[in-house]
Amino acid sequence: MTDETVFIPPWMGVLEPKVRDFLQQRGVLQQRTVPIDTVRAELEGLGFQVHDYAQAVVTFMDGLDLRGFDHRHLKFGASDAADGIDGFCIPDVKRTLSDTACPVATSDFAIFFVTAEGGWWLLDEAWVLYIRLRDFNDVIRLIFFGEQGVGTRVQLEGEQVPPAYRRDG
C-alpha cells in the first residue's frame, strides 16, 4: 500500500507514526463504508445514542478484527460490544463513563466505547476498572503495543459497580 492509497478518516485524528504504520500494515487505512442501519437500530433499541462520532467509527471499522503481537486483538463490532453489557447495566455505563458512551469494539475481557466528543473508554467486562483514553492512538498503543501508561485508570468500587458485579455481596 502506498501513501497515495492511505485513507485516514477524520475521527482517527492525527495518527502517531507507529500507530499509522501498524494500521497501514493491516490494511485498515483504506476507504471503506459499512452499512450500519441494523446496528444503529439495535444500539438505539438498547438505549445507546449512536451519535456522529460513533456512527463514523462503526461505518469505517465495524467487522474488522485486528491482530497484533502475542495474540492481542481488537474486534470492531458494535453489536458484539453491546452484547457484552448486561442490559440492566446500561444506566451504570452511562453514569460511570459518559451519557453518550456507545459500544464499538471488544478485546480480551474489555469493551470499548466512544463518546459524542470523541473520547474513548475501555471498561473491564467484570467492572473492575475503566480506562479513559485520550484518543484512538491510545487505544492502539494500549492494546497492541502493551503501553500500560496510556490513559487514566480508575478502579471501580462500591456504588460505581452494578449490584450484580459487586464482590462484597
C-alpha positions in Angstrom: 0.0 0.0 0.0 1.5 3.4 -1.0 0.9 6.7 0.7 -1.4 7.7 -2.1 -3.8 4.9 -1.2 -3.8 5.6 2.6 -7.1 7.0 3.9 -7.3 8.3 7.4 -10.8 9.2 8.5 -11.2 12.4 10.4 -12.3 10.7 13.6 -8.9 9.0 13.9 -7.2 12.4 14.3 -3.5 12.7 13.7 -2.0 9.2 14.0 1.4 8.7 15.6 3.8 7.2 13.1 4.0 3.7 14.8 0.2 3.6 15.0 -0.2 4.6 11.4 2.3 2.0 10.3 0.6 -0.7 12.3 -2.8 0.1 10.8 -1.4 0.5 7.3 0.3 -2.9 7.5 -3.0 -4.5 8.4 -4.8 -2.8 5.5 -7.0 -0.7 7.8 -6.2 2.7 6.2 -8.2 2.3 3.0 -11.6 3.9 2.4 -14.5 1.6 3.3 -18.1 2.1 4.3 -20.1 -0.5 6.3 -23.9 -0.2 6.3 -25.0 0.3 9.9 -28.8 0.6 9.8 -29.3 -2.7 11.6 -26.5 -2.0 14.2 -27.9 1.5 14.8 -31.4 0.1 15.4 -30.0 -2.5 17.8 -27.9 0.0 19.8 -30.6 2.6 19.9 -33.1 -0.1 21.0 -30.8 -0.8 23.9 -30.7 2.8 24.9 -27.4 3.9 23.4 -27.0 7.1 21.4 -25.4 6.5 18.0 -24.0 10.0 17.7 -21.9 11.2 14.8 -18.6 10.0 16.2 -19.9 6.5 17.0 -21.5 6.4 13.5 -18.2 7.4 11.9 -16.3 4.7 13.8 -18.8 2.0 13.1 -19.2 2.9 9.5 -15.4 2.7 9.0 -14.3 -0.1 11.4 -17.3 -2.4 12.1 -16.4 -6.0 11.2 -12.6 -5.5 11.4 -10.7 -7.9 13.7 -7.2 -6.5 14.2 -4.5 -8.9 15.3 -1.2 -7.9 16.8 1.7 -9.5 18.7 1.2 -12.1 21.4 -2.4 -12.8 20.3 -3.5 -9.3 21.0 -6.6 -8.4 19.2 -9.3 -5.7 18.9 -12.6 -6.6 17.3 -14.7 -3.8 15.9 -18.2 -4.9 16.2 -20.8 -2.7 17.9 -23.3 -5.5 18.2 -20.8 -7.8 19.9 -19.7 -5.0 22.1 -23.3 -4.2 23.1 -23.9 -8.0 23.8 -21.1 -7.9 26.3 -23.1 -5.5 28.5 -25.9 -6.9 30.6 -29.0 -4.8 29.7 -29.6 -3.8 33.3 -26.1 -2.3 33.4 -26.6 0.2 30.6 -27.6 3.0 33.0 -24.4 2.2 35.0 -22.3 2.5 31.9 -23.8 6.0 31.2 -23.4 7.1 34.8 -19.8 5.8 35.1 -18.4 6.6 31.7 -20.5 9.2 29.9 -24.1 9.6 29.0 -23.1 9.4 25.3 -20.9 6.3 25.7 -21.6 4.0 22.7 -20.0 0.5 22.5 -18.0 -0.1 19.3 -15.3 -2.8 20.0 -14.2 -5.6 22.2 -10.8 -7.0 23.2 -9.9 -9.7 25.8 -12.1 -9.0 28.8 -12.9 -5.4 27.8 -15.4 -3.3 25.9 -14.5 -0.1 24.1 -16.9 2.9 24.0 -16.7 6.2 22.2 -18.5 9.4 23.3 -20.0 12.2 21.2 -17.0 14.3 22.0 -14.6 11.7 20.5 -13.5 10.3 23.9 -12.5 6.6 24.2 -13.2 4.4 27.2 -12.2 0.8 28.0 -14.5 -0.9 30.5 -13.3 -4.1 32.0 -16.2 -6.5 31.4 -16.1 -7.6 35.1 -16.5 -4.0 36.2 -13.1 -4.0 38.0 -11.8 -0.8 36.3 -12.2 1.6 33.4 -9.5 3.4 31.5 -10.2 6.9 30.0 -8.1 7.0 26.8 -7.0 10.3 25.2 -7.6 9.3 21.6 -7.5 6.5 19.0 -3.7 6.4 19.2 -4.0 5.4 22.9 -6.4 2.6 22.0 -3.9 1.1 19.6 -0.9 1.8 21.9 -2.6 0.1 24.9 -4.0 -3.0 23.1 -1.3 -3.7 20.5 1.9 -2.2 22.0 1.1 -3.0 25.6 1.8 0.5 26.8 0.3 0.4 30.3 1.0 4.1 30.9 -1.6 5.4 28.4 -4.9 6.7 29.7 -6.3 7.3 33.2 -7.1 4.1 35.1 -9.9 4.1 37.7 -10.5 1.1 39.9 -14.3 0.7 40.3 -15.7 0.1 43.7 -18.8 0.4 45.8 -21.7 2.2 44.1 -19.7 2.6 40.9 -20.1 -1.2 40.3 -23.6 -2.5 39.3 -25.0 -4.6 42.1 -24.7 -7.9 40.2 -20.9 -7.3 39.8 -20.1 -6.3 43.4 -17.8 -8.6 45.2 -18.9 -7.5 48.7 -22.2 -9.3 48.5 
